[in-house]
Amino acid sequence: MKEKLLKILEEVRPEIDFETETDFVDQGLFDSLDIATILDSICEEFDIEIGFDEIKGDNFNSIDNMLELISKYN
């Protein structure tokens, strides 16, 4: 699951080293368009529907947070 997520993230922002960076939203590495694109790709790749209440910066701030979010729906 982590490899699929990394592939999605690298397609959106190839210049970021997602293995070492953290706090993607807090550092301004993702903007709202990035999050929308990532969310759409996650839903498509993992065949899930993420609830509107889950679309908040904290859930997209790190790989671990995103994996936890995916796990809730997967």
N, C-alpha and C positions, 0 to 999 in steps of 0.2 A: 504494500500500500504506500509506503514511504517513497519508493522509487517512482510510482505513478505521480504522486503529488509533486515531487521534485521536477519531473518532466514538465508538468503543467506550469509550475512557477518559473522555470527556466525559459519557457516559451513566451511568457508575459514580460519577464524582466531578466534577460540573459546576462546582464552586466553585474548582477548581484550574486555573491557566493552564499547560497542559502544554507550551506553546511556550517558556516562560521558566524554569519550575521544573525542577530536576534532583534526583537522589537521592531519588526518591519513597519508597522503603522506608526508607532511612537517616534521613530527616527525619520519618518517621511519617505521611506523607501517605496511605499505603496500609496497611491492616491485612490480616490473613490472609483475611478474607471478601472484601475488595476483590480480592485477588490471585486467589482462586478464581473469582470472577465474571468477571474480566478473562480469565483463562485459558480458561474455558468459552466466552466470547464469541469469543476469538481462534480457538480450534479450530473453532467453528461457522462463523465468517465466512470463514476461509481454508481450510476443509475439510482440516485437518491434525490429527494426533495428536501431541501433545508428550509426550516421554518423562518418566517420573516423576523421573529424575535431573536434569532441566532445571528443575524447580520449586524455584527458590531465589531469594532476594532480589535477588542481583546481576542476574539476567535481567529483573527487573521494576523496576529502579532508574531507568531512563531510557527515553525513546522509542527512542534508538539501540540500546540493549541489547535491547529487545523486538523491534525490526525485525530485528536480527541473529538472534535466536532464531527468528522466523517464517521467515526466509530459509533456515535449516537444514532446515526441514521442507517448504518450499514449492517 
